[in-house]
Amino acid sequence: MSSPPTLPVSTSQSNINTTNASSQSQPPIATPAFRAFISRISSSLRLAFSQRRPWYELVDRSSISRPETLAEAYSRIRKNFTYFRVNYLTLIIFALAISLITHPFSLLVLLGLLASWSFLYLFRPSDQPLVIFGRTFADRETLGILVVLTIFVVFLTSVGSLLISALMVGLAIVCAHGAFRVPEDLFLDDQEVNSTGFLSFLGGAASAAAPVVGRV
């Protein structure tokens, strides 16, 4: 008695399932939006530092004098802000950095918050939903959770008071220097005087972030 013929078994479906499982198990690489955002940030930072004034102009003792009136102090601050805005921003960032370095717990909390925004929402591929403990979260749910977490960290912990105090110290230093620095020897053209403000050179970075956060 002859044995029944052996039926061919197709392995294409199992190969497809294995391929899909392996592709899903692989961690997502950096998205094009992330690379474009980092590239735009780098370009904006290079442009900003190219506008930085020499530090010896900032600490020129021969140009320091007390203002006679509040109106004169305000005028000096406005002109010095326009001329030294990159240097002033550097001083404020330095004050924030010193405060965070001396408080490592707050630094770790902020880094964790930034990582949560980056990997869970901003640069997560839109075709890959967020799954935590077997539950799938929509983009709006993820955004809401991150906003609530940010409000809690910034306003309901010591991190917020630390950032505000460091920012106030930096602004006090900047305003004091701007009020006592005589700006007569500074050369300002009309374009600089009519510039949009303290952070005008970072407009490119903001425009780069808009397409990323507009996913909801």
TISE-693089 format. One record per residue: x, z, y of N, C-alpha, C in turn. Coordinates in steps of 0.001 Angstrom, whole numbers, padded with zeros to 6 digits, always signed. Each point is the difference from the previous one (the first is absolute). Layout:
residues N
XZYXZYXZY ...
***
This chain:
residues 216
+000860+000000-001205-000860+000000+001205+000880+000000+001232 -000232-000984+000841+000856-000123+001198-000424+000980+001068 +000968+000511+000729-000287+000943+001092-000586-000737+001185 -000908+000657+000754-000600-000659+001174+001051-000316+001041 -000218-001076+000707+000986-000375+001033+000103+001058+001093 +001197+000173+000477+000253+000987+001068-000368-000602+001350 -000867+000705+000682-000425-000470+001313+001068+000308+001041 +000280-000962+000897+001001+000277+001056-000527+001004+001005 +000829+000911+000388-000367+001037+000974+000634-000348+001325 -000843-000114+001035+000506-000342+001332+000489+001255+000706 +001179-000100+000524+000596+001140+000712+000041-000216+001502 -000681-001063+000454+000042-000277+001441-000688+001081+000801 -001175+000480-000554-000721+001036+000738+000797+001294+000053 +000630+000357-001123+000797+001230+000004+001201-000130+000912 +000585-001216+000071+001126-000194+000903-000428+000126+001449 -001209-000547+000291-000503+000109+001383-000236+001451+000364 -000612+000751-000950-000260+001415+000289+001295+000762+000185 +001005-000312-000831+001292+000669+000133+000665-000331+001320 -000116-001264+000405+000588-000407+001288-000679+000686+001166 -001356+000065-000066-000729+000667+001093+000335+001475+000069 +000103+000637-001179+000323+001429-000007+001385+000257+000547 +000951-000862-000355+001355+000199+000498+000095-000272+001486 -000778-001002+000469+000030-000281+001441-000645+001104+000794 -001075+000637-000577-000637+001093+000720+000848+001252-000015 +000811+000175-001045+000828+001196-000080+001209-000071+000908 +000360-001225+000429+001146-000128+000881-000356+000470+001392 +000887+000716+000675-000285+000447+001360-000045-001183+000946 -000938+000005+000979-000093-001110+000937+001230-000054+000894 +000492-001203+000187+001144-000178+000883-000481-000040+001437 +000939-000046+000910-000339-000008+001419-000819-001238+000337 -001091+000204+000697-000884-001099+000345+000574-000769+001173 -000443-001275+000176+000470-000745+001176-000358+000675+001313 -001165+000676+000040-000372+000699+001233+000992+001108+000327 +000471+000695-001037+000982+001061+000221+001308-000571+000519 +000452-001097-000605+001245-000611+000453-000131-000530+001423 -001147-000602+000325-000204-000498+001361-000049+001139+001005 -000635+001114-000400-000087+001152+000897+001381+000586+000264 +000799+000161-001054+001348+000547+000162+000852-000935+000842 -000135-001309-000214+000773-000960+000790-000374+000068+001473 -001311+000117+000288-000428+000082+001401+000447+001307+000648 -000044+001093-000775+000473+001282+000527+001485-000080+000330 +000784-000602-000879+001442-000131+000240+000275-000842+001239 -000746-001089+000155+000188-000838+001180-000368+000744+001276 -001095+000773-000045-000417+000758+001183+001017+001081+000357 +000568+000651-001025+001003+001023+000271+001271-000602+000588 +000405-001152-000522+001181-000662+000565-000257-000412+001446 -001209-000507+000277-000343-000360+001379-000022+001226+000896 -000521+001116-000520-000063+001221+000799+001387+000508+000351 +000879+000055-000986+001346+000518+000257+000822-000960+000854 -000360-001276+000006+000684-000922+000907-000365+000275+001454 -001163+000668+000235-000413+000363+001351+000475+001394+000408 +000744+000650-000858+000482+001345+000317+001042-000054+001105 -000129+000906+000943+000947+000082+001110+001227+000807-000409 +001133-000228+000653+001202+000800-000313-000253+001481+000258 +000486+000817-000915-000263+001434+000116+000722+000617+001189 +001095-000595+000452+000696+000587+001144-000852-000104+001266 -000891-001010+000061-000919-000057+001134-001015+001124-000060 -000350+000410-001197-000981+001063-000144+000555+001347+000430 +001301+000234-000218+000599+001306+000268+000916-000045+001221 -000203-000967+000874+000812-000103+001206-000323+001162+000934 +000925+000930+000134-000241+001204+000791-000086-000294+001485 +000604-001082+000440-000061-000330+001430-001379-000477+000428 -000862-000337-000944-001350-000485+000323-001061+001059-000218 +000410+001248-000149-000942+001091-000231-000227+000755+001307 -001251+000110+000384-000366+000782+001191-001446+000451-000140 -000328+001110+000662-001348+000530-000107-000952-000785+000890 -001168-000384-000502-000960-000725+000841-000578+000913+001068 -000306-000593+001153-000529+000785+001114-001469+000325-000174 -000769-000949-000557-001443+000180-000156-000416-000391-001416 -001240+000367-000335-000536-000401-001294-000195-001505-000086 -000355-000620+001123-000168-001447+000003+001325-000708-000285 +001073+000522+000557+001312-000582-000273+000390+000207-001460 -000302+001184-000534+000304+000257-001407-000778-000947-000903 -001282-000226+000316-000798-000916-000806+000542-001424+000086 +000400-000408+001183+000551-001349+000167+001294-000155-000796 +000840+001025+000016+001245-000054-000771-000290-000086-001498 -000940+000819-000460-000327-000007-001423-000518-001370-000417 -000848-000593+000811-000564-001309-000335+001094-001063-000083 +000908-000015+000967+001072-000999-000011+000985+000244-001139 +000345+001266-000214+000942+000294-001073-000612-000266-001382 -001302+000261-000143-000673-000352-001252+000132-001487-000283 -000200-000807+001036+000081-001445-000187+001404-000439-000375 +000993+000607+000597+001385-000425-000220+000587+000595-001278 -000249+001290-000243+000622+000699-001131-000980+000230-001150 -001036-000824-000142-001044+000314-000976+000541+000053-001433 +000936-000860-000357+000562+000040-001352+000854+001253-000182 +000781+000351+001003+000810+001215-000081-000882+001242-000081 -001066+000012+000802-000912+001143-000038-000693+000106-001361 -000419-001128-000544-000631+000033-001317+000977+000497-001056 +001255-000372+000134+001027+000488-000928+000147+001517+000096 -000037+000535+001216+000095+001449+000170-001191+000719-000622 -001200-000562+000174-001187+000626-000582+000072-000028-001521 +000415-001135-000571+000148-000106-001450+001060+000977-000491 +001078+000170+000774+001044+000948-000385-000543+001425-000017 -000828+000353+000992-000596+001336+000017-000923+000203-001201 -000791-001020-000344-000863+000097-001176+000827+000126-001281 +001090-000759-000085+000834+000045-001197+000648+001365-000173 +000489+000572+001098+000620+001326-000088-001018+001035-000466 -001224-000082+000522-001040+000957-000399-000343-000138-001476 -000076-001241-000492-000351-000197-001408+001147+000393-000928 +001231-000283+000416+001143+000359-000845+000119+001514-000134 -000272+000713+001073+000058+001460-000059-001202+000612-000701 -001010-000811-000319-001176+000465-000751-000199-000961-001182 +000765+000155-001066-000040-000978-001102-001349-000104-000691 -000770+001099-000035-001315-000081-000642-000910-000962+000747 -000008+000086+001321-000821-000926+000791+000485-001432-000174 +001315-000184-000111+000545-001339-000203-000468-000575-001330 +000015+000804-001054-000449-000478-001309-001493-000323+000009 -000777+000809+000707-001435-000259+000078-000272-001325+000713 +000699-000246+001101-000195-001261+000719+000460-001195-000817 +001116+000145-000706+000461-001098-000848-000998-000277-001127 -000572+001045-000565-001019-000194-001026-001248-000678+000546 -000388+000374+001228-001162-000639+000622+000268-001470+000279 +001191-000297+000499+000364-001390+000259+000047-000814-001293 +000549+000582-001054+000038-000697-001285-001403-000239-000541 -000899+000950+000202-001382-000177-000464-000671-001169+000708 +000155-000076+001315-000577-001115+000747+000619-001330-000437 +001310-000011-000234+000689-001260-000309-000381-000529-001377 +000058+000865-001028-000159-000465-001368-001449+000002-000469 -000842+000825+000613-001388+000063-000450-000926-000899+000803 +000412-000411+001192-000923-000792+000814+000656-001191+000689 +000998+000238+000853+000504-001064+000869+000595-001153-000785 +000876+000292-000958+000735-001046-000693-000375-000103-001471 -001101+000577-000376-000499-000183-001363-000693-001351-000105 +000298-000800-001039-000658-001303-000147-001509+000142-000034 -000692-000860+000725-001450+000103+000121-000724-000276-001306 +000645-000714-000939-000644-000302-001277+000236+001079-001050 +000674+001077+000369+000246+001105-000917-000663+001262+000538 -001162+000382-000528-000682+001204+000505+000783+001255-000332 -000232+001031+000784+000658+001282-000215-000746+000763-001086 +000722+000376-001051-000587+000734-001122+000757+001314-000152 -000724+001118+000109+000583+001335-000135-000843+000784-000990 +000632+000477-001087-000674+000760-001045-001201-000767-000561 +000163-001298-000154-001051-000813-000586-001107-000403+000947 +000055+000411+001260-001030-000357+000977+000542-001044+000961 -000783-001029+000233+000399-001079+000899-000534+000278+001400 +000881-000069+000988-000364+000252+001393+000003-001323+000763 -001054-000228+000757-000061-001178+000859+000909+000198+001209 +000234-001091+000724+000879+000081+001169-000551+000951+001053 -001311-000032+000217-000591+000896+001006+000109+001456-000423 -000163+000269-001277+000169+001375-000477+001441+000461+000156 +000946-000883-000328+001413+000346+000170+000329+000260+001463 -000514-000856+000895+000234+000190+001424-000577+001322+000488 -001202+000321-000438-000621+001260+000421+000791+001209-000469 +000478-000042-001237+000788+001122-000526+001298+000155+000786 +000660-001117+000302+001258+000073+000746-000223+000488+001425 -001091-000404+000635-000288+000468+001360-000251+001501+000002 -000793+000479-000954-000259+001445-000088+001297+000761-000282 +000837-000539-000877+001281+000651-000300+000903+000029+001228 +000011-001077+000770+000819-000034+001218-000484+001013+001026 -001328+000082+000194-000547+000978+000945+000349+001422-000435 -000088+000253-001298+000328+001341-000498+001464+000340+000236 +000891-000961-000294+001434+000265+000138+000392+000172+001457 -000534-000856+000881+000447-000004+001397-000627+001128+000802 -001295+000268-000239-000700+000929+000870-000250+001376-000617 +000079+000124-001292-000336+001271-000636+001181+000668-000680 +001200-000509+000218+001205+000629-000530+001012+000168+001133 +001125+000611-000345+001052+000199+001002+000717-001294+000362 -000228-001071-000760+000662-001265+000295-000448-000535+001359 -001286+000072+000265-000506-000499+001281+000578+000740+001192 +000030+001334-000063+000559+000778+001107+001483-000271+000174 +000705-000238-001119+001429-000317+000093+000212-001337+000701 -000781-000994-000361+000137-001309+000627-000372+000045+001478 -001066+000709+000312-000428+000085+001402+001031+000728+000837 +000552+001094-000510+000995+000754+000762+001268-000822+000201 +000440-000719-001049+001189-000844+000148-000249-001143+000972 -001198-000574-000054-000342-001070+000932-000041+000508+001436 -000532+001184+000205-000053+000566+001346+001402+000302+000529 +000885+000488-000867+001380+000252+000412+000673-001303+000405 -000173-001047-000828+000588-001291+000346-000547-000569+001297 -001313+000086+000197-000593-000497+001238+000450+000818+001206 +000170+001322-000173+000477+000826+001104+001414-000405+000411 +000863-000269-000974+001356-000448+000316-000025-001339+000725 -000833-000911-000486-000091-001330+000606-000543+000091+001429 -001051+000783+000198-000575+000123+001343+000969+000686+000959 +000716+001006-000492+000967+000678+000859+001112-000958+000425 +000506-000760-000936+001038-000963+000359-000550-001077+000933 -001207-000496-000291-000578-001030+000847-000255+000462+001418 -000335+001277+000169-000268+000510+001337+001280+000249+000785 +001087+000362-000655+001240+000326+000710+000982-001166+000062 -000245-001062-000752+000893-001163+000023-000420-000935+001137 +000911-000236+000947-000286-000886+001135+000059-001442-000496 -001099-000758+000140-000019-001347-000582+000418-001108+000963 +000577+000341+001165+000331-001032+000974+001066-000976-000505 +000879+000464-000891+001065-000874-000480-000402-000802-001234 -001255+000121-000413-000481-000727-001169-000607-001323+000443 +000267-001043-000750-000471-001331+000341-001203-000333-000881 -001177-000043+000613-001247-000283-000709-000600-001281+000556 -000332-000933-000882-000691-001195+000455-001505+000220-000096 -000748-000971+000491-001454+000149+000040-000607+000080-001398 +000590-000704-000953-000534+000026-001350+000130+001381-000624 +001104+000685+000272+000178+001342-000552-000912+000997+000676 -000181-000146+001320-000855+000932+000722-001441-000115-000462 -000436-001232-000286-001371-000236-000412-000160-000020-001517 +000953+000564-000713-000087+000022-001459-001167+000869-000434 -000436-000215-001238-001221+000648-000457+000159+001495-000203 +001188+000481-000206+000132+001437-000144+001205+000421-000802 -000064+001272-000395+001141+000656-000627+000367-000636-001335 -001003-000462-000757+000245-000555-001328-000299-001485-000053 +000193-000704+001107-000370-001410+000046+000831-000850-000938 +001248+000390-000264+000856-000814-000842-000353+000110-001474 -000925+000915-000343-000420+000126-001386-001286-000744-000286 -000420-000844+000911-001239-000733-000209+000048-000911-001195 +001183-000541-000291+000119-000877-001157-000263+000716-001301 +000463+001231-000099-000236+000755-001230-001474+000318-000180 -000692+000294+001107-001419+000289-000100-000788-001223-000451 +000382-001179+000515-000684-001221-000415+000276-000329-001448 +001160+000416-000506+000303-000236-001406-000799+000914-000904 -000290+001209+000469-000751+000947-000836-001470-000315-000045 -000524-000737+000991-001431-000276+000060-000517-000737-001224 +000664-001082-000501-000529-000661-001189+000021+000880-001233 +000925+000961-000050+000102+000851-001179-001135+000988-000055 -000313+000640+001155-001035+001015+000018-001382-000607+000124 -000097-001313+000172-001311-000615+000126-000600-000411-001319 +000399+000639-001090-000451-000388-001328-001349+000560-000338 -000446+001061+000758-001283+000647-000348-001145-000825+000537 
***
